[in-house]
Amino acid sequence: MSSVNVIERERTLIVNPLKTCQPLGAMFAVMGVHHGLPMVHGSQGCSTFVRYNFARHFREPAEIAVSSLHEDAAVFGGRKNINAGIKNLALRFKPELIGAITTCSSEIIGDDVFGFVDTTKKELKEMSEDVKGLDKIEVIPIPTPSFVGTHFTGYDVGVNSLVTGLANSGESTEKVNIIPGMVNPGDIREIKHILELMGIEGLLLTDTSDPFDSPLRPSTTQTQPYFPKGGTTVDEIRDSANSQGTISLCKYAGSAATSLEKKHDVPAIIDTPPIGLQNTDQFLRNLKKLTDCEIPESILDERGMLVDLIADNAARYLFDKKVAIYGDPDIITGMARFVGELGMEPTMVCTGANSKTFTPDMEKISKETGTDIDVLFEQDMRSFEIYVKENPVDLMIGPSDGRLLSHDMEIPLIRVGFPVYDRIGYHRHPIVGYNGGMRLMELITNAVLEKYYEPTHWKLQQ
């Protein structure tokens, strides 16, 4: 009988973490706003580290400002820094929105960022008499102390802060709010593709597809700052209170959906990412539940192509292969169910986040697949490495952090999640939806063929 064995980290020390601090997630959310800029209230390293991680994953520059706190701020506070920083951004860039994101340093010294922002907004209003438009800039405080939570909870706080600060009830619309989570541009474009085929107008909270994968084009004038294309506009975020419903495609970022439901009576659905067959089916059911739309033949054809691909290849090449998955708790959940659909065994999953829904989800997948699953909960890559060396697997699925272990153990690694920095173009291709499922199926099968069949070529002749 299938079961789940939860293994928690016994040591205090974290070696090669599978998580980072909250501000990264909040910055990710703000960068999905059209002409939006993150303003980090902390030291210079708080922005530099995040810009570095974004740049090596997306291969795109990330415009992130910082209040540059130094030693004197620990004594006198950082009011002067954040006040000057917001006003400089407003004057030089004229963004539509600034997200004032706190860090461990600003939180520990007790800075009242909400009060600082209110004061700065009043000053911007006064300055608008000389410089038009400054009073129209939205400044949203986002509290993300780095000493609690992870970048996943930071993303949740970021999206929720934007919604609670901007959403405004008005005339009802036919839109559906989608909270995509910390996914890639290719995933968001696939979600848009599904919505378009179903005739549904989606409102992404927020849309990072173009900001993190935009064409390289010069600014229209030499004096205007360059903003990337796309992103969710401030007016669209305001209008999210009037949508037919909200679907969060990750369970770690459901706060905004819950806030809209409680304050504006917008129905909320919080579910697993649409990775693989069953999860994508459920996403379509959720859309149909909110909109009462019909599932078109074009989507059924895409589903049929994925089913056909699985039927043609899974039983022959993938059956009974043992898989270890690590990284984002929600992507792990989606991937574990999908490899189960392929006839593989998700024998071990490892996440660095503290997710209340993660273990119950693994229990469901264990019953569905008939597999005993070891759950490494709030663990790190060191724990993952020790486990794999003691319990051999046939395949690894996760971010690039497992590349050295993959090389040393000669275990194929399918790169999924964030960050992927040792491959080019990963972020442009989806892993969600039926098209994403086909891509994942091809990556997994080709990796298995290369490792376990090419050394004995005669097997491929059968």
C-alpha positions in Angstrom: 0.0 0.0 0.0 1.3 3.4 -1.0 2.4 5.9 1.7 4.2 9.1 2.4 7.2 9.4 4.7 7.9 13.0 5.8 11.6 13.7 6.5 12.3 17.1 8.2 15.7 18.7 8.5 17.3 17.9 11.9 20.3 20.3 11.6 20.1 24.1 12.0 22.7 24.8 9.3 21.3 25.1 5.7 23.7 24.0 2.9 22.8 25.1 -0.6 19.3 26.3 0.1 16.2 25.7 -2.0 14.8 29.0 -1.2 15.7 32.7 -0.8 14.3 35.7 0.9 10.9 37.3 0.6 11.9 40.5 -1.2 12.8 38.6 -4.4 9.3 37.3 -4.8 7.8 40.8 -4.2 10.2 42.3 -6.8 9.1 39.6 -9.2 5.4 40.5 -8.7 6.0 44.3 -9.1 8.0 43.8 -12.3 4.9 42.3 -13.8 3.2 45.7 -13.6 3.2 47.9 -16.8 5.7 50.7 -16.2 6.1 49.4 -12.6 9.4 49.7 -10.6 10.4 47.9 -7.4 11.9 50.2 -4.8 13.8 48.1 -2.3 14.2 49.7 1.2 17.4 48.1 2.3 21.1 47.8 1.5 22.5 47.8 -2.0 23.1 44.0 -1.8 19.3 43.5 -1.4 18.8 44.6 -5.0 22.0 43.5 -6.5 21.5 39.8 -5.5 18.0 39.7 -7.0 19.1 41.5 -10.2 21.9 38.9 -10.6 19.5 36.0 -10.1 16.9 37.4 -12.6 19.6 38.3 -15.1 21.1 34.8 -15.2 17.8 33.0 -15.4 15.9 35.3 -17.9 19.0 36.7 -19.6 17.3 40.1 -19.3 18.2 43.3 -17.4 16.1 44.0 -14.3 15.4 47.6 -13.3 15.3 47.5 -9.5 15.9 50.6 -7.4 17.3 50.6 -3.8 17.2 53.1 -0.9 20.8 52.1 -0.1 20.7 51.9 3.7 24.1 52.3 5.5 25.3 52.1 9.1 23.8 55.5 10.0 20.3 54.3 9.1 20.5 51.7 11.8 20.7 54.6 14.3 18.7 57.4 12.7 16.3 55.3 10.6 15.9 55.2 6.8 13.1 57.7 6.2 15.4 60.1 4.4 16.7 57.3 2.1 13.3 56.0 1.0 11.8 59.4 0.7 14.6 60.6 -1.6 14.6 57.3 -3.5 10.9 57.4 -4.4 11.1 61.0 -5.4 14.1 60.4 -7.6 12.4 57.5 -9.3 9.3 59.6 -9.9 11.2 62.5 -11.4 13.6 60.4 -13.6 11.4 57.5 -14.7 7.8 58.7 -14.2 6.6 55.2 -13.6 2.9 54.3 -13.2 3.7 52.4 -10.0 6.4 52.1 -7.4 6.5 49.1 -5.1 8.2 50.1 -1.8 9.5 46.7 -0.7 11.0 46.3 2.8 13.9 44.0 3.8 15.4 42.6 7.0 17.4 45.7 7.7 14.5 48.2 7.3 12.2 45.9 9.3 14.7 45.3 12.2 15.3 49.1 12.7 11.6 49.6 12.9 11.0 51.9 9.9 7.4 52.8 9.4 7.4 52.3 5.6 3.6 52.8 5.4 3.9 56.2 7.1 7.0 57.1 5.0 5.1 56.3 1.8 2.1 58.4 2.9 4.4 61.3 3.6 6.2 60.9 0.3 3.0 60.7 -1.7 1.9 64.1 -0.2 5.2 65.6 -1.3 4.8 64.2 -4.8 1.4 65.8 -4.9 2.9 69.2 -4.0 5.7 68.7 -6.5 3.2 67.9 -9.3 2.4 71.7 -9.5 5.8 72.0 -11.1 6.2 68.6 -12.7 2.9 67.2 -14.1 1.9 63.6 -13.4 3.8 63.0 -10.2 0.6 62.9 -8.2 -0.7 60.1 -10.5 2.1 57.7 -9.6 0.9 54.9 -7.3 3.2 54.0 -4.5 2.4 50.7 -2.8 4.2 49.6 0.5 5.0 45.9 0.5 6.2 44.5 3.9 8.6 41.6 3.2 11.0 41.1 6.1 13.8 38.7 5.0 14.0 36.9 8.3 10.6 35.1 7.8 9.1 33.3 4.9 10.6 32.6 1.5 10.6 34.2 -2.0 7.2 32.3 -2.5 5.6 34.1 0.4 7.2 37.3 -0.7 5.5 36.9 -4.1 2.2 36.3 -2.3 2.6 39.4 -0.2 3.6 41.4 -3.3 0.5 40.5 -5.3 -1.8 40.8 -2.3 -0.4 44.3 -1.6 -1.0 45.4 -5.1 -4.6 44.1 -5.1 -5.5 45.5 -1.7 -3.9 48.8 -2.5 -5.5 49.3 -5.9 -8.6 47.1 -6.5 -11.7 49.2 -6.6 -15.3 47.9 -7.1 -17.2 49.2 -10.1 -19.1 47.8 -13.0 -18.9 44.0 -13.4 -16.8 42.6 -16.2 -16.5 39.2 -18.0 -12.8 38.9 -17.1 -11.2 36.2 -15.0 -8.2 37.1 -12.7 -5.3 34.7 -13.0 -2.5 34.6 -10.4 0.2 32.7 -12.3 2.8 32.3 -9.6 6.6 32.6 -10.1 6.6 31.0 -13.6 8.3 31.8 -16.9 7.2 34.0 -19.8 6.5 30.8 -21.8 4.1 29.6 -19.2 2.2 32.8 -19.0 1.9 32.9 -22.8 0.6 29.4 -22.8 -2.0 30.4 -20.2 -3.0 33.3 -22.4 -3.2 30.9 -25.3 -5.6 28.6 -23.4 -7.8 31.6 -22.4 -7.9 32.9 -26.0 -9.0 29.5 -27.3 -11.8 29.4 -24.8 -12.9 33.0 -25.5 -12.1 34.2 -22.0 -10.5 37.6 -21.3 -7.9 37.0 -18.6 -6.4 39.5 -16.2 -3.0 38.4 -15.1 -1.9 39.4 -11.5 0.8 40.1 -12.6 2.0 39.6 -16.2 5.8 39.1 -16.3 5.9 37.6 -19.7 7.0 40.6 -21.8 9.0 42.4 -19.0 11.2 39.3 -18.6 11.3 38.4 -22.3 11.1 41.6 -24.4 12.6 42.6 -27.7 15.7 44.7 -27.6 14.6 48.0 -29.0 15.8 51.6 -28.3 13.7 54.1 -26.5 11.5 56.2 -28.7 13.4 59.4 -27.7 16.8 60.0 -26.2 15.3 61.7 -23.1 12.6 59.2 -22.1 13.5 56.2 -19.9 13.2 52.8 -21.4 10.4 50.5 -20.1 10.0 46.9 -21.4 6.7 46.1 -23.2 3.8 44.5 -21.5 2.8 44.0 -17.9 -0.5 44.4 -16.2 -1.6 48.0 -16.1 -2.5 49.8 -12.9 -6.0 50.3 -14.2 -6.4 46.5 -14.9 -5.3 45.8 -11.3 -8.0 48.3 -10.1 -10.5 46.5 -12.3 -9.7 43.1 -10.8 -12.4 43.7 -8.1 -15.0 43.5 -10.9 -14.0 40.2 -12.5 -16.1 36.9 -12.6 -13.6 35.2 -10.4 -9.9 34.6 -9.5 -7.9 31.5 -10.1 -4.5 31.2 -8.3 -2.4 28.7 -10.2 -0.2 28.1 -7.1 -1.3 27.4 -3.5 1.4 29.6 -2.0 -0.1 32.8 -3.6 -3.7 32.7 -2.8 -3.9 35.7 -0.5 -4.9 38.1 -3.3 -7.7 35.8 -4.4 -9.0 35.5 -0.9 -8.8 39.3 -0.4 -10.8 39.9 -3.5 -13.4 37.3 -2.4 -13.8 38.8 1.1 -13.8 42.5 0.1 -15.3 42.5 -3.4 -17.2 39.1 -3.6 -15.0 37.9 -6.4 -15.1 34.0 -6.2 -11.7 32.5 -5.5 -10.2 29.2 -6.7 -6.8 28.2 -5.4 -5.2 25.2 -7.1 -2.1 23.4 -8.4 -0.4 24.7 -11.5 -1.8 23.1 -14.7 1.2 20.8 -15.3 0.4 17.6 -17.1 -3.0 16.0 -18.0 -5.1 15.9 -14.9 -4.0 19.3 -13.6 -4.7 21.0 -16.9 -8.0 19.3 -17.1 -8.8 20.8 -13.6 -7.7 24.2 -14.8 -10.2 24.0 -17.6 -12.9 22.9 -15.2 -12.2 25.8 -13.0 -12.5 28.2 -15.9 -15.8 26.6 -17.0 -17.1 26.9 -13.4 -16.5 30.6 -13.3 -17.5 31.5 -16.8 -19.8 28.6 -18.0 -17.9 28.6 -21.3 -17.7 25.6 -23.6 -14.4 23.7 -24.1 -13.6 24.2 -27.8 -12.4 21.4 -30.2 -9.0 23.2 -30.6 -8.2 22.6 -26.9 -9.5 19.0 -27.1 -7.2 18.4 -30.0 -4.2 19.7 -28.0 -5.2 17.4 -25.1 -5.5 14.5 -27.6 -2.0 15.1 -28.9 -0.6 14.9 -25.4 -2.6 11.7 -24.7 -1.4 10.2 -28.0 2.3 11.1 -27.1 1.9 9.4 -23.8 0.3 6.3 -25.3 3.0 6.0 -27.9 6.0 6.3 -25.7 5.4 6.3 -21.9 4.9 2.5 -21.4 7.7 1.6 -23.7 10.5 3.9 -22.3 9.4 5.4 -19.0 7.5 2.8 -17.0 8.8 2.1 -13.5 11.6 4.7 -13.8 12.3 6.3 -10.3 12.2 10.1 -10.2 13.5 12.6 -7.6 12.0 16.1 -7.8 13.1 19.3 -6.0 12.3 23.0 -5.9 9.1 25.0 -5.8 6.5 23.1 -3.8 3.7 23.8 -6.3 5.7 22.9 -9.4 6.8 19.7 -7.5 3.2 18.8 -7.0 2.4 19.3 -10.6 5.5 17.4 -11.8 4.9 14.5 -9.4 1.4 13.9 -10.7 2.6 14.2 -14.3 5.4 11.7 -14.0 2.9 9.4 -12.3 0.7 9.8 -15.4 3.7 8.7 -17.5 4.0 5.5 -15.5 7.1 6.7 -13.6 7.5 6.6 -9.8 8.0 10.0 -7.9 9.9 8.2 -5.1 11.2 11.4 -3.5 10.3 15.1 -3.5 12.3 17.9 -1.8 11.3 21.5 -1.0 12.9 24.2 1.0 9.6 26.0 1.6 7.2 25.5 4.5 3.9 24.8 2.6 0.9 23.5 4.6 -0.6 22.0 1.5 2.5 20.2 0.2 2.4 17.0 2.3 -1.4 16.5 1.9 -1.0 16.9 -1.9 1.8 14.3 -1.9 -0.4 11.9 0.0 -3.0 12.2 -2.8 -0.4 11.6 -5.5 1.0 8.6 -3.6 -2.5 7.0 -3.7 -3.0 7.9 -7.3 0.3 6.5 -8.5 0.6 3.6 -6.0 4.1 4.9 -5.1 5.7 5.3 -1.7 7.0 8.9 -1.6 9.7 10.2 0.7 8.9 13.9 1.4 12.0 16.0 2.3 10.2 18.9 3.9 11.9 22.3 4.5 15.2 20.7 3.4 18.1 21.8 1.2 20.2 20.5 -1.6 22.6 18.9 0.8 19.8 16.7 2.1 18.7 16.0 -1.4 22.3 14.9 -2.3 22.6 12.6 0.7 19.3 11.0 -0.1 20.0 10.4 -3.8 23.4 8.8 -3.0 21.8 6.4 -0.5 18.7 5.8 -2.6 19.5 5.7 -6.3 17.0 7.1 -8.8 16.8 7.1 -12.6 16.0 10.8 -13.2 16.2 14.1 -11.4 13.8 17.1 -12.0 14.5 20.6 -10.7 16.4 23.8 -11.1 20.1 24.1 -12.2 21.2 23.8 -8.6 21.3 20.1 -9.0 23.6 20.1 -12.1 26.8 19.1 -10.2 25.1 16.2 -8.5 23.6 15.1 -11.8 27.2 15.1 -13.3 28.8 13.3 -10.3 26.1 10.7 -10.0 25.5 10.4 -13.8 21.8 10.9 -13.3 20.0 12.8 -16.1 18.6 16.2 -14.9 15.4 17.7 -16.4 15.7 21.4 -15.7 12.4 22.8 -14.3 11.6 25.8 -12.1 13.7 28.7 -10.9 16.6 29.3 -11.4 17.8 27.7 -14.6 21.1 29.4 -15.5 23.1 26.8 -17.3 20.8 26.5 -20.3 19.7 29.1 -22.9 16.1 29.7 -23.8 14.4 27.6 -21.1 12.2 30.5 -19.9 10.6 30.9 -23.3 9.0 27.5 -23.4 6.0 26.4 -21.3 5.7 23.5 -18.9 2.0 24.3 -18.3 -1.0 23.3 -20.3 -1.2 20.4 -22.8 1.5 22.0 -25.0 3.8 22.3 -21.9 3.0 18.7 -21.1 4.1 17.6 -24.5 7.4 19.5 -24.2 8.1 18.0 -20.8 7.2 14.5 -22.1 9.7 15.0 -24.9 12.5 16.3 -22.6 12.0 13.4 -20.1 11.8 10.7 -22.8 14.8 12.0 -24.7 16.9 12.2 -21.5 16.0 8.5 -20.8 16.8 7.4 -24.3 20.1 9.2 -24.2 21.1 7.7 -20.9 19.6 4.3 -20.8 19.2 3.3 -24.5 21.9 4.9 -26.6 24.8 2.9 -25.0 23.1 -0.3 -26.2 21.8 0.8 -29.6 20.1 -2.5 -30.4 17.4 -1.6 -27.9 16.3 1.4 -30.0 15.8 -1.0 -33.0 13.1 -2.9 -31.2 
